[in-house]
Every structure is written in structure tokens, then in C-alpha cells.
Amino acid sequence: MPETNKPVATTLVIGAGELGLAVIDGLLEQNPESAGSISVLLRLPADPAAEQVDRQLQDKGLQIVRGDLAKETVDGLAAILARFDTVICCTGFVGGPGTQRKITKAVLQAGVKRYVPWQFGVDYDVVGHGSGQPVFDEQADVRDILRGQSATEWVIVSTGMFTSFLFEPAFGLVDLERPKVHALGSWENRLTVTTSGDIGRLTAAILAHEPRIRDEVVYVAGDTFSYAQLADMVEGHLDRDAERVLWDTDRLRSEVASHPDDGMRKYRLAFARDTGVAWDKEQTFNAAQGIDVTDVTGWLEKRKGA
């Protein structure tokens, strides 16, 4: 006789920024009937834009749970998280240093069955400690914490850089207006990037995969390329030459030393490496599963049509 009173597995998404909303959309696309079992952890709305996000989530049938990651203690967070079977952390470094360690400890204390930490980025096992970016060190610590226990399953989704960040003016890698492309460290160094929308879809697919993926780092990629290839793609998109400027490692280290509180300069140095920030697209989860994703050329074409 079929089991009729089996409890519905519940999921908590932490944060509803660019990635959080993409993951929510991915979960709902994967299972349109799951809205009632998904909650989102948010602070009280501080402005009309945040209030609008609240309304959009509620209109989709999701529940909102209130909490402030920066102010909550590990005990306080654990009390919130204990209600959920799966927790997906979609809020990055905005909570300040130590936030990801705090969330991870709270997840374990709460006895959450499955955890997807905020590791949507580079391969922190390869990058390790001492990359020049302190938040990368914290991400390596999170992996150590998760591997040091066996009660909570975890899945890490390595995505590389968000595709949109390539073109973030403050980061300064690509300027489409001038146009100009900077290389970090070397023109032969490679990057892996993935759009937030694809990360959301792929994260949902990874969690739904059978056989179940557990205690594993899963690699995805929208595109992998060298900086020289990036410059070629920008020039092809614009149909004109782009200025190419190399920021070598010595220069990047000197800038960080001169501006120790500048996070963007630290990011440039952290990505100026030939390991840990790129992997072959052919060896990713999306390639193995035949899931279409958006590469840089496709992202630029969509931007042109926007």
C-alpha cells in the first residue's frame, strides 16, 4: 500500500539576490509543484526594491523566513535552519568576514540533512589558502569543516566566475565601450565562467540527480577560455579591434600592497593564476548530462538584443 503521509522534503534558500532568484527559478523549473516546500531566508525589507522581491516570492507560493546573517549567532541561525531538510546558501560575502563559516557551523549544529554552501566560484581545493583574497581562505575553511563530519551531506557546485562579472566596470577586466580587454597574469591564463541563470538550473539538476550526488564537488561551466580568446570574442562581438593590456602578477601584487582595503584589486590578484580558476568544459556535469548553457559569445549576443 503506498505511503500517503510521507512528509514533504523542505528546502531553504538563503538570499534572493541574482543567484538566489536564479536557484529558486531552477528549483521550480525542475519541479513546478515544489513551491510550497521552498522557503527563502531574508532580512526585513529595507527599501521598496526589497519589498518587491518579497511580493514576487510570495506570489510564486514560497514562504519567507526572517533572519539577519550578520547579526545572528550560530545558535540563532541553527534554530532557524533546523526546520529544513536542504539548505542552499546563495548569499556570498556581503555578510562580512566569517559569515560563511558561521552559516556552515549552524547548518551542522541544526542537523540539516543536505547542504549546498556558497562555493559557487573557483576550485578552492586548488587555490587553497594564501591566494591574496581573504574570502577565498574562508571558502577553503568551509570545505575543511564539511569534510570533517559525516552527519550532513554536502554538494559543492564549482562554477567559475559569474559571466556578468567579466563585464563589471569596477572589476575592470573588459570595457566594451572603449573597447579594452585586460589579462590577469598572462594572456595564456584561463578562466571558467557560468551565468547565474545556468547556475540556478544546474544546481537544481544536480540536487535532483539519480543516483544521489553526495559529499562531492561538482564542476559546471558555461565557457572556458584564455584571456587572449576573451579578447578575440570581444573583438568578434564588436566587429572592431580592442586594446589589449596585460596586468602582470607583479603589478597586481603592488596594487594590493598599496591599497590593502580594496577588494577588487584583491580579486584581480586572486584570479591572476594558471590553476584553480578554470577547468575543461567537456569534463563538466552539464556536458555529461547534455544540458545546454550560455557561453560568452551567447551572453554578448543576448546583451546586444536587450
C-alpha positions in Angstrom: 0.0 0.0 0.0 1.5 3.4 -1.0 2.7 5.7 1.8 0.3 8.6 1.9 1.6 10.6 4.9 5.2 10.9 3.9 6.4 14.3 4.9 7.4 16.7 2.1 11.1 17.5 2.0 11.7 21.1 2.7 14.3 23.4 1.2 15.6 26.8 2.4 17.3 29.1 0.0 19.5 31.7 1.8 19.3 35.0 0.0 17.3 36.3 -3.0 19.9 38.3 -5.0 20.9 37.4 -8.5 21.9 33.9 -7.7 19.2 33.2 -5.1 16.5 34.1 -7.6 18.2 32.0 -10.3 18.3 29.0 -8.0 14.7 29.4 -7.0 13.7 29.5 -10.7 15.8 26.4 -11.3 14.1 24.5 -8.5 10.7 25.5 -9.7 11.6 24.6 -13.3 12.8 21.2 -12.1 9.7 20.6 -10.1 6.8 23.1 -10.6 4.9 21.5 -7.7 7.6 22.2 -5.2 6.8 25.9 -4.4 5.0 25.1 -1.2 8.1 23.3 0.2 10.6 26.1 -0.6 11.3 28.9 1.8 13.7 31.9 1.5 15.7 33.4 4.3 15.7 37.2 4.1 16.2 40.2 6.3 13.3 42.6 6.9 13.0 44.6 3.7 14.8 48.0 4.0 13.6 49.6 0.7 10.9 49.3 -2.0 13.1 47.1 -4.1 13.4 44.5 -1.3 9.6 44.7 -0.7 9.0 44.0 -4.3 11.2 40.9 -4.1 9.2 39.7 -1.1 6.0 40.1 -3.1 7.4 38.2 -6.1 8.5 35.3 -3.9 5.1 35.1 -2.1 3.3 35.3 -5.5 5.2 32.2 -6.5 3.9 30.4 -3.4 7.2 30.5 -1.5 7.5 31.1 2.3 9.7 33.9 3.7 11.7 33.3 6.8 13.3 36.3 8.5 16.8 36.4 9.8 20.0 38.6 9.6 23.1 36.6 8.9 25.4 39.4 10.1 23.6 39.7 13.5 22.5 36.1 14.2 24.7 33.9 16.4 25.4 30.3 15.4 22.8 29.2 17.9 20.2 31.6 16.5 20.9 30.5 12.9 20.8 26.8 13.9 17.3 27.3 15.4 16.1 28.8 12.1 17.8 26.1 9.9 16.7 23.1 11.9 13.2 23.1 10.2 14.7 22.3 6.8 16.0 19.2 5.1 18.1 21.0 2.5 19.8 24.4 2.8 21.2 26.2 -0.3 23.3 29.2 0.6 23.0 31.9 -2.1 24.4 34.8 -0.3 28.1 35.4 -0.7 30.5 37.7 1.1 28.1 40.7 1.8 27.7 39.5 5.4 31.3 40.2 6.2 34.3 38.0 7.2 33.4 34.8 8.9 29.8 34.7 7.7 30.3 31.5 5.6 32.0 29.7 8.4 29.2 30.7 10.8 26.4 29.5 8.4 28.2 26.2 7.9 28.6 25.6 11.6 24.9 26.5 12.1 23.9 24.1 9.4 25.8 21.2 11.1 24.5 22.2 14.5 20.9 22.2 13.2 21.2 18.7 11.8 20.3 19.7 8.2 20.3 16.6 6.0 21.9 18.2 2.9 23.8 21.5 2.4 24.9 23.4 -0.7 27.3 26.0 0.6 28.2 29.3 -1.1 31.0 27.8 -3.1 29.8 29.0 -6.5 33.2 30.1 -7.7 36.7 28.8 -8.2 38.2 25.5 -7.1 39.1 26.3 -3.6 40.9 22.9 -3.1 43.4 24.0 -5.7 43.5 27.7 -4.8 43.8 26.9 -1.1 45.0 29.5 1.4 47.1 32.5 0.7 45.7 33.5 -2.7 45.6 37.1 -1.8 41.9 37.1 -1.3 40.9 36.5 2.3 37.4 35.4 1.4 38.9 32.6 -0.6 40.7 31.4 2.5 37.4 31.3 4.3 35.9 29.1 1.5 38.8 26.7 2.0 37.9 26.6 5.7 34.3 25.8 4.9 35.4 22.7 2.9 37.6 21.6 5.8 34.6 21.9 8.2 32.3 19.9 5.9 34.8 17.2 5.2 35.5 16.9 9.0 32.0 15.5 9.6 29.6 12.9 8.2 26.1 13.7 9.6 25.2 16.3 6.9 25.6 15.6 3.2 27.0 18.3 1.2 27.3 19.2 -2.5 29.6 21.9 -3.8 28.9 23.4 -7.2 32.1 24.9 -8.7 31.0 27.4 -11.4 34.0 29.6 -12.0 33.4 33.4 -12.2 29.8 34.7 -12.9 29.8 35.6 -16.6 28.4 39.0 -15.8 31.4 39.8 -13.5 33.6 39.7 -16.6 32.0 42.9 -17.7 31.6 44.5 -14.3 33.1 48.0 -14.6 34.5 48.0 -11.1 36.4 44.8 -11.8 37.9 46.4 -14.9 38.5 43.2 -17.0 36.5 44.1 -20.1 35.4 47.6 -21.2 33.0 47.2 -24.2 32.8 50.9 -24.7 36.4 51.9 -25.2 36.9 48.8 -26.1 39.6 47.3 -23.9 40.4 43.8 -22.5 42.8 43.2 -19.6 44.6 39.9 -19.0 45.4 38.9 -15.4 48.9 37.4 -15.0 49.2 36.1 -18.6 47.3 36.1 -21.9 47.5 32.3 -21.7 45.9 32.1 -18.3 42.3 30.7 -18.5 39.0 31.4 -16.8 35.8 29.4 -16.4 32.6 31.4 -16.3 28.9 30.5 -15.9 25.8 32.7 -16.0 23.7 33.0 -12.8 20.7 31.5 -14.7 22.6 28.5 -15.7 24.0 28.1 -12.2 20.4 28.0 -10.9 19.3 25.4 -13.4 22.3 23.2 -13.0 22.2 23.4 -9.2 18.6 22.1 -9.3 19.6 19.4 -11.7 22.5 18.3 -9.5 20.2 18.1 -6.4 17.6 16.0 -8.4 20.2 13.7 -10.0 19.9 10.0 -9.6 21.9 8.3 -8.2 22.1 10.9 -5.5 25.2 13.1 -5.5 26.6 13.5 -2.0 29.8 14.8 -0.4 31.2 15.8 -3.8 32.5 18.8 -5.7 30.6 19.1 -9.0 32.1 21.2 -11.8 29.9 23.1 -14.2 30.9 25.7 -16.9 29.2 28.0 -19.3 32.5 28.7 -21.0 36.3 28.2 -20.5 38.8 30.4 -22.4 42.1 32.1 -22.2 42.4 35.9 -21.9 43.6 36.0 -25.5 40.5 34.1 -26.6 38.3 36.5 -24.5 39.8 39.5 -26.4 39.1 37.7 -29.7 35.5 37.1 -28.6 35.0 40.8 -27.6 36.5 41.9 -31.0 34.2 39.5 -32.8 31.2 40.8 -31.0 32.1 44.4 -31.6 33.5 43.9 -35.1 36.5 46.1 -34.3 39.8 45.8 -32.6 40.1 46.1 -28.8 43.1 47.4 -26.9 44.8 44.6 -25.1 46.5 45.3 -21.8 48.4 42.8 -19.6 48.2 43.3 -15.8 51.1 41.0 -14.7 51.3 39.5 -11.3 54.0 41.9 -10.0 51.8 44.9 -10.9 48.7 43.3 -9.3 50.7 42.5 -6.1 52.0 46.0 -5.9 48.5 47.4 -6.3 47.1 45.2 -3.4 50.1 46.3 -1.2 49.3 50.0 -2.0 45.5 49.6 -1.5 45.1 46.8 1.2 41.4 47.5 1.7 40.5 47.4 -2.0 38.5 44.2 -2.6 38.5 44.4 -6.4 42.3 44.7 -6.5 42.5 41.5 -4.3 40.1 39.8 -6.7 42.3 40.6 -9.7 45.3 39.2 -8.0 43.4 36.1 -6.9 42.3 35.4 -10.5 45.8 36.0 -11.9 46.8 32.3 -11.8 47.1 29.4 -14.1 45.4 26.8 -11.8 42.1 26.6 -9.8 40.1 29.1 -11.8 39.4 27.1 -14.9 38.5 23.6 -16.0 37.7 22.0 -19.3 34.0 22.4 -20.2 34.0 18.9 -21.7 34.5 17.4 -18.3 31.6 19.2 -16.5 28.3 18.0 -15.2 26.4 20.0 -17.8 28.5 18.4 -20.6 27.9 14.9 -19.3 24.2 15.5 -18.9 23.8 17.2 -22.3 22.5 20.4 -20.7 22.7 23.5 -22.9 24.4 26.5 -21.3 25.3 30.1 -22.4 28.8 30.8 -23.4 30.4 34.3 -23.5 29.5 34.8 -27.2 25.9 33.9 -26.5 25.9 36.2 -23.4 27.2 39.1 -25.5 24.6 38.4 -28.2 21.8 38.4 -25.7 23.1 41.7 -24.3 23.1 43.2 -27.8 19.5 42.3 -28.2 18.4 43.6 -24.8 
